[in-house]
Amino acid sequence: MRGDQLARQWRILRTIESGKNGATVAELAAQENCHPRTIWRDVAAIQAAGFPLYSEKSGHKSRWGFVEGYKFQLPVPFTVTELMSLYFYRDILGIFKDTVFYESLDELFRKVKSTLPPESLSYLRRIEQTFHIGFKPFKDYSRFKEIIKQINEAVLKLRVIEMRYYSMSSKRETTRKVDPYKVWFFNGTMYLIGWCHVHNEIRMFVLDRIRLLHVTKERFIPPYDFDLDEYMKDCFGVIHTDVEKVIIRFDASLERYLKENIWHPSQVFKKGEDGNLLMSMEVGGLPEVMSWVLGFGRQAEALEPEHLRKAVAEELVATAEKYAEGPAFASQEGSR
């Protein structure tokens, strides 16, 4: 109940702030679908938190707004709620603790907090208790602080980098020369995307697999038409392979959950003749699709393409055989 009240007060504050002439109690009550008395109590709570709201008569209605000039007394060109929104999202920064990203944004948050009066900070902390961002699993990027700093500078200054990189596919380290285009954070992992001089194509590198890195004095010109969203649009995750049509049959019990999420922009759902749900996609990165399908256990069945279906089946057989053997520690205990 308390969280609902604070969320409503936050929306009221946003509406008053964004409206050219503020907002009336009737307008706010209609927006929140509640009684006007509730809005009056909320406005009083917002005022008590230190926000300089005032009301003036407009016919038979009272219109609420900020005291004139209040927004422009802030030392940065942000509105109050924009500043508070920045403050909220510091949860995300925990992933990048002890890196250049965290240190810079942490300093920004310190400045943000210094612009808000104590009453507003107290109100902010109460709202903050209802909103939290968490990531699991996540990597400890503090170990790569220096590499992240060097890559960030290379991207900004358009400098070619040389690095020793460990490839999971070949299980060995190689020396690469790369034009770094972008640093990309996706699903808890940080990637470097750029032109690989060894393979003469755009490649993606997992940042924590970089063993050594040197920023050269050589400059590069990034392609004007490179678009990260376009580059990644066909991927199910991060792996680039040829695009193929994938069809998966799911138990009907998963229909609501599956339709609540966008797994891939090309996804299409339809009912199968047996009442189960069919999902089709035009997608690349089938190894990641296979892992995703396996995560649903017996509730999912890969139908097409045939080689995906075969790969899933082989993985399930290998898993069943492992469980049929019994746990390794049991045989060890028996031999004592």
C-alpha positions as MATLAB code, in Angstrom:
seq = 'MRGDQLARQWRILRTIESGKNGATVAELAAQENCHPRTIWRDVAAIQAAGFPLYSEKSGHKSRWGFVEGYKFQLPVPFTVTELMSLYFYRDILGIFKDTVFYESLDELFRKVKSTLPPESLSYLRRIEQTFHIGFKPFKDYSRFKEIIKQINEAVLKLRVIEMRYYSMSSKRETTRKVDPYKVWFFNGTMYLIGWCHVHNEIRMFVLDRIRLLHVTKERFIPPYDFDLDEYMKDCFGVIHTDVEKVIIRFDASLERYLKENIWHPSQVFKKGEDGNLLMSMEVGGLPEVMSWVLGFGRQAEALEPEHLRKAVAEELVATAEKYAEGPAFASQEGSR';
ca = [
       0.000    0.000    0.000;
       2.798    2.388    0.917;
       4.580    1.657   -2.358;
       1.403    2.406   -4.350;
       1.047    5.757   -2.563;
       4.640    6.791   -3.273;
       4.382    5.691   -6.900;
       1.216    7.752   -7.298;
       2.870   10.798   -5.727;
       5.800   10.387   -8.113;
       3.428   10.404  -11.107;
       1.621   13.450   -9.729;
       4.925   15.271   -9.382;
       5.851   14.388  -12.971;
       2.485   15.573  -14.310;
       2.655   18.905  -12.485;
       6.230   19.448  -13.581;
       5.664   18.601  -17.249;
       2.437   20.555  -17.679;
       2.877   24.065  -19.050;
       0.263   25.403  -16.643;
       0.519   22.760  -13.936;
      -2.483   20.515  -13.253;
      -5.795   20.639  -11.425;
      -6.869   18.237   -8.697;
      -9.647   16.985  -10.992;
      -7.160   16.259  -13.779;
      -4.844   14.415  -11.409;
      -7.723   12.427   -9.897;
      -8.877   11.373  -13.369;
      -5.317   10.396  -14.298;
      -4.881    8.271  -11.163;
      -8.469    7.009  -11.096;
      -8.916    7.996   -7.458;
     -10.971   10.394   -5.302;
      -9.933   14.097   -5.287;
      -9.420   13.879   -1.517;
      -6.612   11.364   -2.182;
      -4.924   13.879   -4.503;
      -5.212   16.636   -1.888;
      -3.475   14.383    0.669;
      -0.769   13.485   -1.848;
      -0.114   17.119   -2.761;
       0.181   17.984    0.935;
       2.717   15.151    1.394;
       4.729   16.373   -1.598;
       4.800   19.905   -0.177;
       5.897   18.565    3.196;
       8.761   16.784    1.435;
      10.133   20.182    0.408;
       8.854   20.590   -3.139;
       7.752   24.245   -3.635;
       4.256   23.712   -5.011;
       1.627   26.421   -5.004;
      -2.008   26.590   -6.109;
      -3.989   29.342   -7.773;
      -7.636   29.643   -8.605;
      -8.640   29.107  -12.226;
     -12.391   29.625  -12.273;
     -13.810   27.183   -9.763;
     -10.726   24.965   -9.877;
      -7.371   25.032   -8.100;
      -4.384   24.555  -10.402;
      -1.141   23.284   -8.894;
       2.323   24.128  -10.201;
       5.914   24.784   -9.136;
       6.900   28.141   -7.715;
       8.038   30.245  -10.684;
      11.732   29.889  -11.471;
      12.256   26.898   -9.191;
      13.457   24.575  -11.972;
      16.013   27.080  -13.140;
      17.657   27.458   -9.745;
      19.283   24.053  -10.201;
      22.968   24.240  -11.242;
      22.466   21.758  -14.112;
      19.907   21.863  -16.962;
      17.679   19.119  -15.542;
      14.237   19.150  -13.993;
      13.785   17.920  -10.438;
      12.380   14.532  -11.416;
      15.055   14.061  -14.085;
      17.682   14.534  -11.384;
      15.860   12.138   -9.100;
      15.599    9.561  -11.898;
      19.374    9.671  -12.321;
      19.718    9.099   -8.611;
      17.407    6.065   -8.777;
      19.480    4.268  -11.364;
      22.631    4.128   -9.323;
      21.670    0.496   -8.570;
      22.776   -0.360  -12.097;
      26.235    1.029  -11.437;
      27.020   -1.652   -8.874;
      27.987   -3.921  -11.780;
      30.706   -1.462  -12.815;
      32.081   -0.720   -9.362;
      35.730    0.377   -9.355;
      35.686    1.075  -13.121;
      35.810    4.351  -15.033;
      32.060    4.104  -15.695;
      31.173    3.749  -12.031;
      33.569    6.416  -10.799;
      32.344    9.029  -13.282;
      28.660    8.373  -12.693;
      29.139    8.106   -8.943;
      30.577   11.626   -9.007;
      27.569   12.738  -11.053;
      25.218   11.281   -8.440;
      27.115   13.072   -5.699;
      26.501   16.352   -7.516;
      22.855   15.446   -8.076;
      22.337   14.832   -4.366;
      23.956   18.156   -3.506;
      21.301   20.010   -5.548;
      18.339   18.564   -3.635;
      17.164   19.932   -0.268;
      17.220   17.564    2.742;
      13.441   17.165    2.709;
      13.476   16.092   -0.929;
      16.320   13.643   -0.307;
      14.346   12.102    2.532;
      11.325   11.737    0.247;
      13.547   10.272   -2.443;
      14.885    7.606   -0.092;
      11.342    6.551    0.783;
      10.466    6.170   -2.892;
      13.747    4.367   -3.486;
      12.682    1.598   -1.114;
       9.971    0.624   -3.617;
      12.235    0.462   -6.681;
      15.335   -1.659   -7.084;
      17.349   -2.933  -10.035;
      19.235   -6.187   -9.636;
      21.372   -8.385  -11.879;
      22.127  -12.082  -11.399;
      24.493  -13.432  -12.373;
      26.941  -10.593  -12.907;
      30.680  -10.296  -13.410;
      33.182   -8.502  -11.220;
      34.448   -5.889  -13.663;
      36.649   -4.220  -11.046;
      39.341   -6.747  -12.086;
      39.357   -5.211  -15.557;
      39.409   -1.582  -14.464;
      42.518   -0.630  -16.460;
      41.462   -2.468  -19.617;
      38.024   -0.832  -19.523;
      39.630    2.575  -19.107;
      41.987    2.015  -22.052;
      39.220    0.717  -24.320;
      36.963    3.627  -23.422;
      39.705    6.112  -24.316;
      40.480    4.275  -27.561;
      36.818    4.375  -28.635;
      36.512    8.080  -27.838;
      39.831    9.040  -29.474;
      39.420    6.657  -32.458;
      42.674    4.817  -31.734;
      43.497    1.336  -33.023;
      44.192   -1.203  -30.283;
      46.365   -4.307  -30.154;
      45.448   -7.068  -27.726;
      45.995  -10.635  -26.627;
      42.595  -12.304  -26.704;
      41.448  -15.700  -25.429;
      39.000  -17.375  -27.790;
      36.522  -19.830  -26.278;
      36.017  -21.557  -29.634;
      39.705  -22.277  -30.302;
      40.681  -22.475  -26.608;
      43.814  -20.404  -27.190;
      45.168  -16.868  -27.068;
      45.775  -14.894  -30.251;
      47.060  -11.411  -31.021;
      44.449   -9.110  -32.554;
      44.527   -5.636  -34.057;
      41.117   -3.958  -33.776;
      39.399   -0.672  -34.651;
      37.140   -0.300  -31.590;
      33.687    0.962  -32.624;
      31.564    0.474  -29.517;
      31.490   -0.912  -25.996;
      28.233   -2.826  -25.501;
      26.730   -4.184  -22.279;
      24.276   -7.038  -22.808;
      22.828   -9.601  -20.385;
      25.448   -8.977  -17.717;
      28.456   -9.097  -20.059;
      30.489   -6.282  -21.600;
      31.532   -6.597  -25.237;
      33.875   -4.712  -27.537;
      32.592   -4.437  -31.109;
      34.980   -3.380  -33.848;
      36.821   -4.143  -37.076;
      39.192   -7.092  -36.675;
      42.266   -6.676  -38.905;
      43.007  -10.414  -38.704;
      39.653  -11.546  -40.127;
      38.863   -8.357  -42.090;
      35.352   -8.076  -40.691;
      33.412   -6.704  -37.756;
      33.848   -8.953  -34.729;
      32.579   -9.001  -31.166;
      34.973   -9.600  -28.268;
      34.083  -10.453  -24.670;
      35.862   -7.798  -22.667;
      36.952  -10.020  -19.779;
      38.735  -12.389  -22.191;
      41.197   -9.647  -23.148;
      44.489  -10.587  -21.488;
      46.717   -7.667  -22.566;
      45.857   -4.442  -24.354;
      47.829   -1.625  -25.971;
      46.333    1.569  -27.383;
      48.384    2.536  -30.437;
      48.908    5.990  -31.933;
      47.287    4.807  -35.161;
      43.904    6.403  -35.835;
      40.935    4.901  -37.674;
      37.792    6.311  -39.270;
      34.643    4.457  -38.161;
      32.099    3.663  -40.900;
      29.417    6.347  -40.929;
      26.687    3.775  -41.552;
      27.537    1.329  -38.739;
      24.441    0.798  -36.593;
      24.642   -1.529  -33.593;
      20.909   -2.318  -33.604;
      21.068   -3.199  -37.296;
      24.182   -5.309  -36.730;
      22.500   -7.297  -33.934;
      18.930   -7.431  -35.256;
      19.019  -11.048  -36.465;
      20.830  -12.490  -33.450;
      18.930  -14.379  -30.770;
      21.647  -13.323  -28.324;
      25.160  -12.306  -29.351;
      26.256  -15.101  -31.713;
      26.267  -14.263  -35.424;
      25.312  -17.123  -37.745;
      23.148  -17.398  -40.866;
      19.503  -16.522  -40.342;
      17.187  -19.538  -40.311;
      13.511  -20.131  -39.667;
      13.020  -21.678  -36.241;
       9.780  -23.288  -35.053;
       9.317  -24.393  -31.444;
       6.280  -26.056  -29.880;
       5.529  -25.084  -26.264;
       3.021  -26.486  -23.785;
      -0.158  -24.416  -23.654;
       0.549  -23.636  -19.982;
       3.447  -21.388  -21.069;
       1.399  -19.268  -23.479;
       0.886  -16.272  -21.235;
       4.510  -16.174  -20.073;
       5.908  -16.477  -23.588;
       3.629  -13.806  -25.060;
       4.516  -11.372  -22.276;
       8.102  -11.152  -23.560;
       9.827  -10.181  -26.782;
      12.344  -12.958  -27.317;
      13.178  -11.796  -30.839;
      11.650   -9.055  -33.042;
      10.598  -11.628  -35.664;
       8.656  -13.870  -33.257;
       5.189  -15.038  -34.309;
       2.836  -17.132  -32.173;
      -0.057  -19.329  -33.259;
      -2.099  -22.159  -31.817;
      -1.194  -25.660  -32.926;
      -3.769  -28.327  -33.806;
      -3.048  -30.057  -30.494;
      -3.798  -26.883  -28.521;
      -0.163  -26.159  -27.760;
       1.631  -22.961  -28.783;
       3.820  -22.696  -31.875;
       6.491  -19.995  -31.973;
       8.371  -19.156  -35.161;
      11.341  -16.810  -35.638;
      13.737  -15.776  -38.404;
      16.886  -15.776  -36.327;
      20.631  -16.392  -36.203;
      22.660  -17.841  -33.323;
      21.102  -21.299  -33.088;
      23.477  -22.503  -30.314;
      21.866  -19.876  -28.066;
      18.399  -20.872  -29.248;
      19.211  -24.481  -28.320;
      20.262  -23.510  -24.783;
      17.084  -21.473  -24.415;
      14.869  -24.360  -25.569;
      16.622  -26.792  -23.222;
      15.852  -24.454  -20.327;
      12.138  -25.261  -20.719;
      12.718  -29.002  -20.340;
       9.848  -31.213  -21.512;
       7.617  -28.153  -22.019;
       9.385  -27.198  -25.263;
      10.141  -29.100  -28.470;
      12.287  -27.796  -31.337;
      10.569  -28.643  -34.636;
      12.598  -26.765  -37.250;
      15.223  -26.616  -38.604;
      16.073  -30.309  -38.518;
      19.670  -29.776  -37.396;
      18.460  -27.729  -34.396;
      16.017  -30.490  -33.472;
      18.810  -33.071  -33.794;
      21.220  -30.989  -31.665;
      18.618  -30.598  -28.889;
      17.835  -34.320  -28.965;
      21.517  -35.277  -28.753;
      22.032  -32.940  -25.804;
      19.029  -34.427  -23.985;
      20.285  -37.997  -24.596;
      23.751  -37.101  -23.294;
      22.195  -35.487  -20.215;
      19.979  -38.536  -19.569;
      22.984  -40.855  -19.856;
      24.907  -38.768  -17.349;
      22.068  -38.999  -14.826;
      21.678  -42.732  -15.492;
      25.286  -43.286  -14.458;
      24.565  -41.909  -10.990;
      26.557  -39.244   -9.162;
      30.330  -39.653   -9.306;
      30.745  -39.064   -5.585;
      28.478  -42.049   -4.803;
      30.913  -44.519   -6.439;
      33.793  -42.839   -4.656;
      32.036  -43.227   -1.314;
      31.323  -46.908   -2.076;
      34.976  -47.680   -2.778;
      36.124  -46.577    0.657;
];
